[in-house]
Amino acid sequence: MQSNDARILRGAAIPSACVGLVGVIVGAVVAGVKGALGAGLGTVLVVAFFGAGLHVLGRVGRKWPELLLGMGFLVYTTQVIAMLLLLKLLRGATFMDGRVFGFTVLACLLVWLAAQAWTQTRVKAPYVDPDATGGSSGKPRATGSRA
């Protein structure tokens, strides 16, 4: 993982975990142990899903930068579908409070997206590789032939 990717991951995961901790405390006060468990599970799901997605995008961006936009759409769509399936699976769970779970997932998700966007605008990531010009004169060379 590059330092920029790690910085973006930290910039999104830490605020989301803090919101999740607040959700656990509020869930424990409002719904007891079931509320705290629901908020904790919701926080872990958001951080795991979006952290894994960010990791996958970082790896794809290093290996195949031309596929980054399409892979971003694919990763996001996969995350949404997987989250929907998990929510359907946990719909009737009796071991946790579903309302606290849902509100915590929503809060952590919104904080993750906002923090990731904010951190992304603050990271100084180079978008031009100066070594890729191929020549020592500093001028880019044409790769095609002009016959």
N, C-alpha and C positions, 0 to 999 in steps of 0.2 A: 504494500500500500504506500503510495507516495505521501509526502508530508502534507500536500494540499488536500488530498482525500481524507487523511486522518484529521486534519483541522476542521474540515466540513462535517465529518462524522461526529467529532466532539462538540462542535458548535450546535448540532441538532440534537444529539443524544442527551447531553447534560440538561438543557432546559426541559426536554420531554420527561426525563426521569424526575426532575424536581416537581413538575406538574403532576406526575404520577404519584409521588410521595404525598403531595397535598390531597390527591384523590383518595389515597389509602386512609389518610387521617379523617377526611370528611366521610368516607364510606364507613369507617369504623364507628364514628359518632352517630351517623344516621341509621345504619343498618346492622351494626355490630360486626361480628367476625365474617359473616357472609359478604357484607359490603366491602370490608377491607380485602378479602380474598378476590372479589370481583375486580376491584380497582387495581390490585397488584397484577392479576392476570392480564387485564387490559393494557397496562403499562408495558409489561414484558412482551406482549404480542406486537404492539406498535413499534417498540424499539428493535425487536428482532426482525420484523418484516422490513421495515424501512432501512435498517442498518444493513441487512443482507442485500437489499436492492441497490443501495449506494455502493457497496463493495463490488457487486457484479458490474455495475456501470463503470467503476474505476478500472477494473480489469479489462473490460471491453475497450474502453477509451485508450488504454495503453497499447493493446494489441492491434485493434482495428478501429482507428478513429473515424473512418468513413462510415462505420455502422452505428455510431453512437446515438444518433437521433432515433433511428428505427428501433434500436435496442432499448432506448429510454421508454418509448411507447410500449414495447413488449413487456418490459419489467413492470411498468406501472399497471398495465392491464392485468398482468398475472397477479400482482399484489392485491388489486381490488377484487379479483375473482376468488383468490385464496381467502381473503378476509371475509368475503361474503359467505363462502362455504363454512368457515369456522364459526361465523355468527349464526348460521343456520344450525350447525351442529350443537352449539352451546345454547340454543334458544330455550330449551326446556330444562336447563341445568338447575338442579336444586341445591347444589353445594355453594352457590354464590348468588349475590343479588344482581339480577340482570340489568336493572336500571342504572345502578352505580357503575357496572361494567361498561355499559354503552356510553354514558356520559364521560367516563374516564378515557375510553378509546377515542371519542370525538375530541376531547380537550387535548390529549397527547398528540393526536394526529395534526390538529391545527397548529399547535406549538411547534411540532417537528417541521412542518412545511414552512412556516414563517421563519423559524430559526435557520433552516437550511438555505432559504432564499437570502436572508440577511447575511449569513456567513459567506455564501457564494459571491456576493457583491464586494466583500471585504478582502477576499483572498486574491493575491496577485499571481495568477497562474499564467505562464507564458503561452501564447497561442501561436508563436512562430518558433521553429527550431533553427537556430542560426547555423548549426552544423549540417543541415540538410541541403545547403546551397551547392555543395560538391566542389566548389572552387576556392582557392585561397585569395582570389582577387576581391571577394565580397560581392561579386555580381552573380545572380542566379544564372545557371546554364539551361539552355533549352534541351529537352530530352528527346524530342522527335527529330527526324531527318527532314531536310528541305531539298529533296532531289529534283 
